[in-house]
């Protein structure tokens, strides 16, 4: 372009191309360029493979139309899927591919050689393959046959008009307008009217109840179902205007309705009209008396059998009672020992909670930084002692073999004994510090899991194993970690019986709330009055959480200031049944884990 050239950019009516006009000193050029060829990011380009508003001529999954001029097919053939181009893209070497075929051809590779495979073909990438709007315009002008040509549609049109034609083509398959009523047939658009008028699923109005019924069901509806149709009395009393919906009421008042004999329970099978039944009862008294006698005899036999069975059960009961008494007399202390073991287990849990609290107090008295410094000093002392011992051993090895005297220690052996004593002392001190460090680690774990907002989310892993332990009596209940209503608030925990407790034993999971003794109980208001909400969390997308709540009873000892490590638990023995909890369709147990949430209102203020 010569000096003094001017470039003017204009947009055409579609907005898909820029008209660039270049003026030189003696010449003037007009030409069009695709937006992707310019590829100015600042102009809002959507990238090389983005589709424009008119970029695709493909209609659903119907395939390619047949070209009127078959010679044009070679020109617009995609080398990847071997069909007509769809949303054409041009490679740096001038060949054309479909936009979707470019991505399929690269298959995650950054670059591959053009699929045409000619000698001058170049590598293609997602960045150097650009939209070919000129090819799209040429394809729109191609003359094509209707996609329903095989159904004798003679229509020919330009490619871009094909979709509009298909929407009104007389040879297009369309679904029946009564598909929602059950019709699955399809017909040509030109035959749809005749199909609709004869469709077996077309609605027909019942002449009795005025409901719309499918044509293929109207006969069954009127003869068997319609409540408004008059069917007459089923017993033939002569009443003709009895509707189907009134038959049950008519049966109760019909004068000729069939009746059973009063001795039917005794075995009489006679049935008939009211007058016939009355005559039968008068003339068949002997037969009825015989039936009654047989029935009484049968009852007596059954009564004797029942008494015999009852006597057998009574004997077995007495034997069981004797066996039970014998077992109790053989080991009278068994029940007491069982209660003692349960009490020891409860005391052990309480002591464990107390030990955790003592760890907290110990951590406050022994700061971590000071402990680490002591450990470092001991390690340095040991290193110094080892170095001095090595020097002494070296000196002894280079001597004449006589006794070597070391200042402050005497002989080498005396010094070694002293060093051994010091090393033993240091080892013991290191052991003490290791124990303290382990206690502080446990304290840090408790601090990380502690909650001070009245909220506890308790994750219970290995649900199946823990429930089995509860069923076998090894571990009847589990305690959660403590949580608080605030930094200086009530101290609480949760207790769960996976196999149930009390009324819910073996059938339900029981969930309880426990008040524990805290460090700031003297500053809090008693009895405990905060509302408590117990929730089993649903781990599925439905989030159908199971929840229950209660307001503490101020007169209950469970909510007074604790005198021991913790109060008696209070909650829901029938919180959730095992059938609901363990149902795979629900989301309460996932990956052998359940989540329990305890929420305690922090209002009113406990102080």
C-alpha positions in Angstrom: 0.0 0.0 0.0 1.5 3.3 -1.0 2.2 6.3 1.1 -0.8 8.3 2.0 -3.2 5.4 1.8 -6.4 5.6 3.8 -8.3 2.6 5.3 -12.0 2.9 5.9 -14.0 0.0 7.6 -17.7 -0.5 7.2 -20.1 -3.2 8.3 -22.6 -4.8 5.9 -26.2 -5.5 6.8 -25.6 -8.9 8.4 -22.8 -7.7 10.6 -20.7 -10.8 9.7 -18.2 -9.1 7.4 -16.3 -5.9 7.3 -16.0 -3.9 4.0 -12.5 -2.5 3.9 -11.9 0.3 1.4 -8.3 1.2 0.6 -7.4 4.4 -1.3 -4.0 5.0 -2.7 -2.6 7.8 -4.7 -3.8 6.4 -8.1 -5.9 3.3 -7.3 -8.9 2.3 -5.2 -9.7 -1.3 -4.0 -12.8 -2.8 -2.5 -12.7 -6.2 -0.9 -14.4 -8.2 1.9 -12.7 -10.1 4.7 -14.1 -12.4 7.3 -14.0 -11.3 10.9 -11.8 -14.3 11.8 -9.2 -13.4 9.1 -8.8 -10.0 10.8 -9.1 -11.6 14.2 -9.1 -8.4 16.3 -9.8 -9.5 19.9 -10.8 -6.0 20.7 -13.7 -6.2 18.3 -15.4 -9.0 20.3 -14.2 -12.1 18.3 -15.4 -15.3 19.8 -12.5 -17.4 18.6 -11.7 -19.4 15.5 -14.1 -22.3 16.1 -17.1 -20.3 17.3 -20.3 -20.6 15.2 -22.0 -17.6 13.7 -25.7 -17.0 13.6 -26.0 -18.6 10.1 -23.0 -20.9 10.2 -24.8 -24.3 10.0 -27.2 -25.7 7.4 -27.5 -29.1 9.1 -31.1 -30.2 9.9 -31.4 -32.3 13.0 -30.0 -35.8 12.3 -31.5 -36.3 8.9 -28.2 -36.3 7.1 -27.1 -34.5 3.9 -29.6 -33.6 1.2 -29.1 -34.8 -2.4 -27.6 -32.1 -4.6 -29.3 -31.3 -7.9 -25.9 -30.9 -9.5 -23.9 -33.9 -8.2 -20.7 -32.3 -9.5 -20.8 -29.8 -6.7 -20.5 -32.5 -4.0 -16.8 -32.9 -4.5 -16.2 -29.2 -4.0 -18.1 -29.1 -0.6 -17.1 -32.5 0.7 -15.5 -32.7 4.2 -12.3 -34.9 4.2 -13.0 -36.1 7.8 -16.6 -37.4 7.8 -16.9 -37.5 4.0 -20.2 -35.7 3.9 -21.3 -32.1 3.1 -19.5 -29.4 5.1 -21.3 -28.2 8.2 -20.2 -24.8 9.5 -17.1 -24.7 7.1 -13.6 -23.9 8.4 -10.6 -23.2 6.2 -7.1 -24.5 6.9 -3.8 -22.5 6.3 -3.3 -24.7 3.1 -6.7 -23.7 1.7 -8.7 -26.9 2.4 -12.1 -26.9 4.2 -13.3 -28.9 7.2 -16.4 -28.9 9.4 -16.0 -27.0 12.7 -16.9 -30.1 14.7 -14.6 -32.3 12.6 -11.6 -30.0 13.4 -11.9 -30.8 17.1 -12.6 -34.5 16.4 -9.6 -34.7 14.1 -7.2 -33.1 16.6 -8.5 -35.3 19.5 -6.7 -33.2 22.1 -3.5 -32.8 20.1 -2.2 -29.3 19.6 -1.3 -29.8 16.0 -1.9 -32.4 13.2 -1.2 -32.4 9.4 -4.1 -31.4 7.2 -6.3 -34.6 6.6 -6.4 -34.0 2.8 -2.8 -35.3 2.8 -1.5 -33.4 -0.3 2.2 -32.5 -0.6 1.7 -28.9 0.3 -0.6 -29.5 3.2 0.3 -27.7 6.4 -0.2 -28.6 10.1 -3.5 -27.3 11.5 -4.4 -26.1 15.1 -7.4 -24.7 16.7 -6.0 -21.3 16.3 -5.0 -21.3 12.6 -8.3 -22.8 11.3 -10.7 -20.0 10.5 -14.3 -19.7 9.6 -15.0 -19.7 5.8 -18.0 -17.4 5.3 -17.5 -17.4 1.6 -17.9 -21.1 1.4 -21.0 -20.9 3.6 -22.6 -18.4 1.2 -21.8 -20.6 -1.8 -23.4 -23.6 0.0 -26.5 -21.7 0.8 -27.1 -21.1 -2.9 -26.7 -24.8 -3.8 -29.8 -26.4 -5.3 -30.9 -29.5 -3.4 -33.7 -32.0 -3.4 -36.1 -32.3 -0.4 -35.0 -34.8 2.2 -38.3 -36.6 1.5 -37.4 -37.3 -2.1 -37.6 -41.1 -1.4 -41.2 -40.5 -0.5 -41.9 -38.9 -3.9 -41.5 -35.3 -2.9 -40.5 -33.5 -6.1 -39.5 -30.2 -4.5 -36.1 -28.5 -5.2 -34.8 -25.4 -3.5 -31.7 -23.6 -2.3 -29.9 -25.3 0.6 -30.7 -22.5 3.1 -34.4 -22.7 2.2 -34.6 -26.5 2.9 -35.3 -26.2 6.6 -38.3 -23.9 5.9 -39.6 -26.3 3.3 -39.3 -29.3 5.6 -41.5 -27.6 8.2 -44.4 -27.6 5.7 -43.5 -30.5 3.4 -46.5 -32.7 2.6 -44.3 -35.8 2.6 -42.8 -35.2 6.1 -43.5 -37.8 8.8 -45.4 -36.2 11.7 -46.7 -37.6 14.9 -50.5 -37.9 15.5 -52.1 -35.0 17.4 -53.5 -37.6 19.8 -50.0 -38.9 20.8 -50.7 -37.7 24.4 -53.7 -40.0 24.5 -51.6 -43.1 23.5 -51.3 -43.0 19.7 -47.8 -43.9 18.5 -48.5 -43.9 14.8 -46.9 -41.4 12.4 -48.2 -40.4 9.0 -47.3 -38.1 6.1 -48.4 -34.5 6.6 -50.7 -34.8 3.6 -52.4 -37.9 5.1 -52.6 -36.6 8.7 -56.2 -35.4 8.3 -57.5 -38.7 7.2 -55.6 -40.5 10.0 -56.8 -38.1 12.6 -60.5 -38.6 11.6 -60.0 -42.4 12.0 -57.5 -42.6 14.8 -58.6 -45.1 17.4 -57.3 -42.8 20.2 -59.4 -39.8 19.1 -61.6 -38.5 21.9 -65.3 -39.4 21.9 -67.9 -38.0 24.3 -69.8 -40.5 26.4 -73.5 -39.9 25.8 -74.3 -40.8 29.4 -71.7 -39.0 31.5 -70.3 -36.6 28.9 -66.7 -37.6 29.7 -64.1 -37.7 26.8 -63.0 -41.3 26.2 -60.7 -42.8 23.6 -62.7 -44.2 20.6 -61.2 -47.6 21.1 -62.4 -47.7 24.8 -65.9 -46.1 24.5 -67.7 -49.4 24.2 -66.1 -50.9 27.3 -66.6 -47.6 29.2 -70.4 -47.6 28.5 -71.0 -51.3 29.1 -68.8 -51.8 32.2 -67.6 -48.5 33.7 -69.9 -45.5 33.1 -71.6 -44.6 36.4 -74.5 -42.7 34.7 -75.7 -45.5 32.5 -79.0 -47.1 33.5 -78.4 -50.9 33.9 -81.6 -51.9 35.8 -81.9 -54.1 38.9 -79.4 -57.0 38.8 -82.0 -59.2 40.6 -84.8 -58.6 38.1 -87.2 -56.7 40.3 -88.5 -54.7 37.3 -86.8 -51.4 38.3 -85.4 -50.1 35.0 -84.1 -46.7 35.9 -81.3 -47.8 38.3 -78.0 -46.2 37.3 -74.7 -48.1 37.8 -73.6 -45.8 40.6 -76.9 -46.4 42.4 -76.9 -50.3 42.3 -75.3 -50.7 45.8 -78.0 -48.5 47.4 -80.7 -50.4 45.5 -79.5 -53.8 46.6 -80.3 -52.9 50.2 -83.9 -52.1 49.4 -84.6 -54.5 46.5 -87.6 -56.7 47.5 -86.3 -59.7 45.6 -82.7 -59.5 46.6 -81.2 -62.9 47.6 -80.9 -63.6 51.3 -79.0 -66.2 53.3 -80.5 -68.6 55.7 -80.1 -67.6 59.4 -78.3 -70.9 60.0 -75.6 -70.2 57.4 -73.0 -70.0 60.2 -74.0 -73.5 61.2 -73.5 -74.9 57.7 -76.8 -74.2 55.9 -76.2 -73.2 52.3 -79.8 -72.2 51.3 -80.2 -68.7 49.7 -83.1 -67.1 47.9 -85.9 -64.5 48.0 -87.1 -63.3 51.3 -90.4 -65.3 51.2 -88.5 -68.4 50.1 -86.1 -68.1 53.0 -88.9 -67.7 55.5 -90.6 -70.8 54.2 -87.3 -72.7 54.3 -86.7 -71.8 57.9 -90.2 -73.1 58.9 -89.9 -76.4 57.1 -86.2 -77.2 57.7 -86.1 -77.0 61.5 -85.0 -80.6 61.8 -82.1 -80.1 59.5 -81.1 -76.9 61.3 -81.2 -78.7 64.7 -79.0 -81.4 63.3 -76.5 -78.8 62.0 -76.6 -77.0 65.4 -75.8 -80.3 67.2 -72.9 -81.1 64.9 -71.5 -77.5 65.4 -71.7 -77.8 69.2 -70.0 -81.2 69.1 -67.2 -79.7 66.9 -66.8 -76.8 69.4 -66.6 -79.3 72.3 -63.8 -81.3 70.6 -61.9 -78.1 69.9 -62.4 -77.0 73.5 -60.9 -80.3 74.7 -57.9 -80.0 72.3 -57.4 -76.4 73.6 -57.5 -77.5 77.2 -54.9 -80.3 76.5 -52.6 -77.8 74.7 -53.0 -75.4 77.6 -52.1 -78.1 80.1 -48.9 -78.9 78.1 -48.0 -75.2 78.0 -48.6 -74.9 81.7 -46.2 -77.8 82.4 -43.6 -76.3 80.1 -44.0 -73.0 81.9 -43.5 -74.5 85.3 -40.4 -76.4 84.0 -38.9 -73.1 82.7 -39.6 -71.3 85.9 -37.8 -74.1 87.8 -34.9 -73.9 85.5 -34.7 -70.1 85.9 -34.9 -70.4 89.7 -32.1 -73.1 89.6 -29.9 -70.8 87.5 -30.4 -67.9 89.8 -29.7 -70.0 92.8 -26.5 -71.4 91.2 -25.1 -67.9 90.5 -26.8 -65.3 92.6 -24.1 -62.7 92.0 -24.3 -62.8 88.2 -26.8 -59.9 87.9 -24.9 -57.9 90.5 -21.6 -58.4 88.6 -23.3 -57.3 85.4 -24.5 -54.1 87.0 -21.1 -53.6 88.5 -19.4 -53.9 85.1 -21.8 -51.5 83.5 -21.1 -49.0 86.3 -17.4 -49.4 85.9 -17.7 -48.8 82.2 -19.7 -45.6 82.9 -17.1 -44.5 85.4 -14.3 -45.2 83.0 -16.0 -43.0 80.4 -16.4 -40.2 82.9 -12.8 -40.5 84.0 -11.7 -40.3 80.4 -13.5 -37.1 80.0 -11.9 -35.8 83.2 -8.4 -36.8 81.9 -9.1 -34.8 78.7 -9.9 -31.8 80.9 -6.7 -32.3 82.9 -4.7 -32.3 79.7 -6.2 -28.9 78.9 -5.1 -27.6 82.4 -1.6 -29.1 82.0 -1.2 -27.4 78.6 -2.0 -24.0 80.2 0.7 -24.5 82.9 3.4 -25.7 80.5 3.6 -23.5 77.5 4.7 -25.2 74.3 7.5 -22.8 73.6 9.3 -23.3 76.9 9.1 -27.1 76.5 10.6 -27.0 73.1 13.5 -24.8 74.3 14.3 -27.3 77.1 14.3 -30.1 74.6 16.7 -28.2 72.4 19.0 -27.5 75.3 19.1 -31.1 76.3 19.9 -32.2 72.8 22.7 -29.7 72.7 24.1 -31.0 76.0 24.0 -34.6 74.7 25.8 -33.5 71.5 28.5 -31.8 73.6 28.9 -34.8 75.9 29.3 -37.1 72.9 32.0 -34.9 71.4 34.0 -34.7 74.6 33.7 -38.5 75.1 35.0 -39.0 71.6 38.0 -36.7 72.3 38.8 -38.5 75.5 38.6 -41.9 73.8 41.0 -40.6 71.1 43.4 -39.4 73.7 43.3 -42.7 75.5 43.9 -44.6 72.3 47.1 -42.6 71.5 48.6 -43.0 75.1 51.1 -45.5 76.4 48.5 -47.8 77.8 48.8 -46.6 81.4 45.9 -45.1 83.4 44.8 -41.7 82.0 43.7 -39.1 84.5 41.0 -36.6 83.5 40.5 -33.4 85.5 37.2 -33.3 87.6 36.5 -36.9 86.8 39.5 -39.0 87.7 40.1 -42.0 85.5 38.5 -42.6 82.1 36.2 -45.2 83.6 35.0 -42.8 86.2 34.3 -40.2 83.6 32.4 -42.7 81.4 30.2 -43.7 84.4 29.4 -40.1 85.1 28.6 -39.5 81.5 26.4 -42.6 81.4 24.5 -41.4 84.5 24.0 -38.0 82.9 22.8 -39.5 79.6 20.3 -41.7 81.5 19.0 -38.7 83.3 18.7 -36.8 80.0 16.9 -39.8 78.4 14.3 -39.8 81.2 13.8 -36.1 80.9 13.3 -36.5 77.1 10.8 -39.2 77.7 8.8 -36.9 80.1 8.9 -34.2 77.5 7.7 -36.6 74.8 4.7 -37.5 77.0 4.0 -33.8 77.5 4.2 -33.1 73.8 1.8 -36.0 73.1 -0.6 -34.6 75.6 -0.4 -31.1 74.0 -1.0 -32.7 70.6 -4.2 -34.3 72.0 -5.1 -30.9 73.5 -4.7 -29.2 70.1 -6.9 -31.8 68.4 -9.6 -31.2 71.0 -9.3 -27.4 70.4 -9.6 -27.9 66.7 -12.8 -29.9 66.9 -14.4 -28.0 69.8 -17.4 -25.8 68.9 -18.3 -22.7 70.8 -21.5 -21.6 69.0 -24.0 -24.2 70.4 -23.6 -26.4 67.3 -22.2 -29.9 67.1 -21.9 -31.9 63.8 -20.9 -35.5 64.9 -19.5 -37.8 62.3 -19.8 -41.5 63.2 -17.7 -43.8 61.0 -17.9 -47.6 60.8 -21.6 -47.6 61.5 -22.1 -51.3 60.7 -19.3 -52.4 63.0 -20.4 -50.1 65.9 -24.0 -51.2 65.6 -22.9 -54.8 65.7 -20.9 -54.1 68.9 -24.0 -52.5 70.4 -26.1 -55.6 69.4 -23.6 -57.9 71.0 -23.4 -55.8 74.2 -19.7 -54.8 73.8 -20.4 -51.1 73.4 -24.0 -50.1 74.1 -23.6 -46.3 73.6 -21.2 -43.7 72.1 -20.3 -40.2 73.4 -19.5 -37.3 71.2 -16.7 -34.8 71.8 -17.8 -31.9 74.1 -19.2 -28.6 72.6 -20.2 -25.3 74.2 -22.8 -22.5 73.9 -19.9 -20.0 74.1 -16.3 -19.6 75.2 -17.6 -19.3 78.8 -21.0 -21.1 78.3 -22.5 -24.5 79.0 -20.5 -27.6 78.3 -22.5 -30.4 76.6 -22.1 -33.6 74.6 -24.3 -36.1 72.7 -24.9 -39.8 73.4 -26.2 -42.3 70.9 -27.4 -45.9 71.3 -27.1 -47.4 67.8 -29.2 -50.4 68.8 -31.7 -48.4 70.8 -32.3 -47.9 74.5 -35.5 -48.4 76.6 -38.6 -48.4 74.4 -36.4 -48.2 71.2 -34.1 -51.1 72.1 -33.4 -53.4 69.0 -35.8 -51.4 66.8 -34.6 -47.8 66.8 -31.6 -45.6 67.2 -31.8 -43.6 70.4 -30.3 -40.1 70.6 -29.7 -38.2 73.9 -28.4 -34.8 75.0 -26.1 -34.5 78.1 -25.1 -31.6 80.3 -21.5 -31.9 81.4 -19.6 -30.1 84.3 -17.8 -27.1 82.9 -15.3 -24.6 84.2 -17.7 -21.7 84.3 -20.8 -23.4 85.7 -20.7 -21.0 88.7 -21.3 -18.0 86.4 -24.2 -19.6 84.5 -28.0 -19.6 85.1 -29.4 -22.9 86.3 -31.4 -24.9 85.5 -30.5 -25.2 81.8 -33.4 -23.7 79.7 -32.0 -23.5 76.2 -34.0 -25.2 73.4 -32.3 -28.3 72.0 -32.7 -29.6 68.4 -31.6 -33.1 67.4 -31.1 -33.8 63.7 -30.0 -36.8 61.6 -28.6 -35.4 58.4 -29.5 -36.7 54.9 -26.4 -37.0 52.8 -28.3 -37.3 49.5 -29.3 -34.4 47.2 -32.9 -34.4 48.6 -31.7 -33.2 52.1 -34.7 -34.8 53.9 -33.2 -34.4 57.4 -34.9 -36.1 60.3 -35.3 -33.6 63.2 -36.8 -33.4 66.7 -36.5 -30.8 69.4 -37.5 -30.3 73.1 -37.6 -27.6 75.7 -35.8 -28.6 78.9 -37.9 -29.4 82.0 -36.7 -27.0 84.7 -37.7 -29.5 87.4 -35.6 -32.4 85.9 -32.3 -33.3 87.4 -30.9 -33.7 83.9 -30.8 -29.9 83.5 -29.6 -28.8 87.0 -26.0 -27.8 87.6 -23.9 -31.0 87.4 -22.6 -32.3 90.7 -20.6 -35.1 88.9 -18.8 -35.2 85.6 -22.1 -35.2 83.7 -25.9 -35.3 84.3 -28.3 -38.1 83.3 -28.9 -38.0 79.5 -32.2 -36.7 78.2 -33.6 -37.1 74.6 -35.4 -39.4 72.2 -35.4 -43.2 72.7 -37.4 -43.6 69.5 -35.5 -41.0 67.5 -35.4 -43.0 64.2 -36.2 -46.6 63.3 -33.6 -48.9 61.9 -35.8 -49.6 58.8 -35.8 -45.9 57.9 -32.2 -45.2 58.9 -30.7 -48.2 57.0 -33.0 -48.1 53.9 -30.7 -47.7 50.8 -33.3 -45.5 49.2 -32.6 -42.9 51.9 -29.4 -41.0 52.3 -28.8 -41.3 56.0 -26.0 -43.9 55.8 -23.4 -43.3 53.1 -20.0 -44.9 53.0 -20.8 -46.6 56.3 -21.0 -43.2 58.0 -23.8 -41.1 59.6 -23.9 -37.4 60.6 -25.7 -36.2 63.7 -26.3 -32.5 64.3 -27.1 -31.0 67.8 -28.2 -27.4 67.9 -28.7 -25.5 71.1 -30.2 -22.0 71.2 -27.9 -19.4 72.6 -30.8 -17.1 73.3 -31.7 -16.3 76.1 -28.2 -15.3 77.3 -27.1 -18.0 79.8 -25.5 -15.4 82.1 
